[in-house]
Amino acid sequence: MSMDDFKLDKLQVRDSFARAANDYDQVAVLQREIGSRMLERLDYVRLQPQLIVDAGAGTGHCSAELLHRYKKAKVVSLDFALPMLRHARRRGRWLRRPVCVCADIESLPFADASVDLLLSNVAIQWCNNLQQTFNEFMRVLTPGGLLMFTTFGPDTLYELRHAWSAVDSERHTSTFIDMHDIGDMLVNAHFADPVMDADRMQLTYTSVKGLVKDLKMLGAHNAASSRAKGMTGRQRWQGMCDAYENFRVDNRLPATYEVVYGHAWRPQALTPAMLQARQLSSPAETFVPVDKLKRL
């Protein structure tokens, strides 16, 4: 499998989530449960952060929990879909709400070593360059800062993927990175003490149509650059639905999600070798003088 299999149309992803913002909380039961399980792990962490970033915050469910958990910390809700942030900004209380920032987690608009706790709930699967994203997380974390995240593994929606494979060879579902490869990327970004584990969660439906409707309301469309761009014919759709029936149990159709949890720390000090490796792995930057921008 090549990296092109993981490449996403980011504009499509952003537009999908923007359109889904108003209905998202109605169907995001799984996302909220995963986020709550991730946050429970903070019970075992001794950390008193001053600045927390909820990266890929969506409508701000985790941001609200973080405001409640860390009453003296500033919480930033970051998302690249502005309509999502319009919901996130209502979280918390009148005198204490999250600071909302519209940006892509692959290029964070924060200073080096400025964030004490960075969390990301089921968002990093929408990154085109996960290694660079982890490099960004390392850059903005303070020495001793904590990264905690969740994402989906390659067995996610395998029933839907198998059902489609019975009717054609096109890609109809997103491709997710294996947990062990994600762990390797954390090591390559020089995170300390990375811990990875996975769980399986399952939702059930009366019909395939219900599953596809939920995915649409969540904004979780197949946004792979290599996806088929044409319309799905009625005959192929029916063939897929018939194939999915092979998974029916107790008159319900399952939709399985492989949920991956990860956390790691920024070391108290980066060695010269680590710094050199980070510089070599960072993309080239172009600097434009301010006076030139003014002329433009």
N, C-alpha and C positions, 0 to 999 in steps of 0.2 A: 504494500500500500504506500503510495507516494504522498508527499505533503499537499499535492493538489487536491487529494481527496478530502482534506480538512479545510481547504480554502473557502471562505465565505464571501458572499456579496454583502458587505457591511452596510451599504445604503439600504438594501432590502431588509436586513435585520432591524436597522433603526426604524424604518418606516413601519414595519410590522408591529414593533412594540409601541410605537407612537399611536397607531390605530387601535391597539388593544388596551390602552391605558384605562379607559373608562369602565371596561368590563373585567379587567384583570383580577381584581380582588374577589369577584364572584366565583372564579374557577381555580384560583391559585392555592388550593388546599394542600397539595403536595409540596409546593414551594415553601409555604409557611411552616409546615411540619419539619421539613429539612432544616430550615433556618432556626427553628426553635431547638432542634437537637444539636445543631452546631453551637448555639449560644449557651446551652447547658454545659458544654465542655469548659466554658470560662469559669465555672465554679471551682475548678481545680487549678486555676492559674492565679498566681500572685502578681497582679499588675494594676497600677493606678494611673491609667493614661490621662493625658491632658488633651490630646487631639486624636480623635478616632475617625477613620474614613470607612464608610460603607460603600464599597466599590461595586457598581452595578446594582444600585439600591432599589430600582423599580419604584413601587409605590410606597416604599419606606417602612415595611413591616419590621425588619431588623433594626433600622434606625430608631424606631420608637422603643424597642426593647433595650437598645444600648443607652438611650437617654435615661431610661428608668434604672438601669443597672449601674451606670457611672454618672452619678448626679452632679459631679464637678467637672466633667469633661465636656469639651465641645465636640459635637457629632456632625460630620459632613456627609450628606447623602449625595453620591455622585452617580450620574447615569447619562447616557448619550441620547436618550429619548426625552425631550423636554416635557411632553404631556405626562410622562410618568412622574416627573419631579413636581408637577403641579399638585399631585396627590400626596407626595412625600412631604411637602412643605406644611401640610396640615397636621402632621403627626406631632405628638408631644402635647405640651400645654401652651397656653397663650404666651407666657413669659419665657418659655424654653422650648424652642423648636429646632429641628436640624437645619444646618446651613446647606442650601442646595447648590450644587455645581453641575453644570451640563458639560460633560467631557467624556472622552473615550478612555477606558481603563488601560488601553495599550499605550497611552501617552498622557501620564498624569500631570496636571497643572499645579504641582506642589513642589516646594523647595526640597533640596536634599536633606535627609535626616530630620524631617519635621513631623512625622506621623508616628505615634506611639503604638497604635493598634490599627491594623488594616484587615477588614473582613470583607468577604465576597461570597454571597450566597447564590449558587447556580447561575453564575454569570460568565466565568472564564471560558466556558465552552463556545462563547461567541467571539473569541479572539482569533485572529488570523496568525499571530505569531506569539504563541504562549511563552516561549523562552524569553522573548523580549519583554513580555508583560511581567514575568517574574523578575527580570532585571530591573524594571521600573519599580516594582514593589520593594525590592531591596534598596534601590536608590532613595526612596522617600522615607523609609522606616528609620527611626532613631536607633542607635546602638542599643541592643537589648530589646528592640521592638518586636512585636508578635504579628505574624501573618496567619490568618485562619480562613479557610475557604471550603466550599463544597462545589461539586460539579457532577456531571453525568459520565458514566463509563460506557464502553462499547456495546454492552448488552442491553442498553436502554432501548425500549420499543422494539425488541427483537421480534415480537409477534407480528407487528405491522410490517417490518422489513421482510420477514419470511413470506407473509401473505402477498406483498407486492412482487416478490421474486418469482411467484408462481405464474405471473401474467406477462412480465417483461423484464428487461435487464437494466432499466433506467434507475437512477437514484431518486427515491421518494422520501427518504429520511436523512437526517443529519448524521455525520460520522463523528464519533467521540473518541478521545485519546485514552489509551490504556493507563490505568493507575500507576503502573511501574514506570512508564515513560514520563508521567507527570513528576514522579519522585526524582527521576534522573535530572529533569529540568531544574528542580529546586536545588539539587546538589550543584549543577552547573552554574546556577546563579549565586552560589556560595552561601546559601542559607544553612544555618546550624540546626542540628537535631531534627531533621524533617521526619514527620510521622504521617503515614498514609494508611487508611483502611476503607473498606467498602461495605455497603449494606444493600439489600434488595427490598424495594417497596413496590406495591402493586395496587393499581386502581382497577375497578371493574365497571363494565358498561353493559347495557342491554343490546347495543348495536355498535357497529364500527362508526356509524354516523355520529354517535354521541362522542366518541373519542376524538374524531377529526374536528368536531365542533369545538371541543375544549381546547385542542391544540391551536385552533384558529383564534379563539378568544384570548389565549395566553400570548399570542404573537409568536408562538414557537413553530413557525413554518420551516420547511426545508429551504434553507437559504444558501445551500452549496453552490459555488460558482459553476460546477459541472452538472447541476440539476437539469432535468428536461424542462424546456421553456414552453412547450405546447400544452394544449388542453388535454385532460385525461378523458378518453372516450367512455361512453356509458358501458360498453361491453367489458373494457378492462377494469373499470371500477367495480362492476358486478362480479367479475372473476376474482378480484382481490377480496371482496367481502365474503365470497364463498370459501376462499382459501382460509380466511381468518376464522371461519366457523369451526375449523379443526381444533382450535384452542379453547372452545367454549367448555366451561365447567360449571355445573349447578345453574345452568341457564344464564350464565354471565360470561362476558368476554374480558379476559385479563389484559392489562397493559402494564408491562414490567419496566421498572426503572432501576438501573444500577447506579446507586448514589455513592459518590466518592467523597471522603472527608480528608482534609489535609491541614496540617499546621507546621510552622517552622519559625525559627527566630533569626533575627539579624544578629550576627556576632557583635560582641562589644567592640572589636577592632578588626578591620580588614587588613590582611597582610599585603605587602607590596605586590606579591604574585597575584593575589586576588584582584587588586586594583588594575593591574596591567591586563588581566584576562577580561575584566569588565570593559575596559576601554577598547580592546580589540573586538569584542562582541557587539559593541554599541553601533547603531547605524550612523552614517555620516550626517553631519549637521551643516546647514547653510545659514550664515549670519548675514542679515541685511541691515545696513545703517539706518537709523531712525530718520535722518534727513532725506534719504532716498525714498522711504515710505511716504513722507510728507509730500514729496514731489509727485509721487504716483497718485 
